[in-house]
Amino acid sequence: MVIASNYGADKHPAWYHNLTANPRVQIATNGGGPVMVANAVSDPAERERLWAIADRIYPLWPDYRRHAARCHRTIPIIRLRATAV
């Protein structure tokens, strides 16, 4: 998954708009990487579960969510799934 926090700013990061316009992506690594399809996670229970995981990895996510909420923005969580080339 990737999280379009933009540090809690009032707008989504530019790359988020790129993913929504073209959800087929390739993860960059040396010499290429897997082709993935990006989909926003909309189910509230699944978002809560993923936020719990993210919060354990990076402790500033709650701050970013609070900042975004002040701007009436919900931070998107995007699931990346492998697909056939």
Secondary structure, DSSP 8 states (H G I E B T S, - for coil): -EE--GGG-SS--HHHHHHHH--EEE---TT---EEEEEE---HHHHHHHHHHHHHH-TTHHHHHHHHHHTT----EEEEEE---
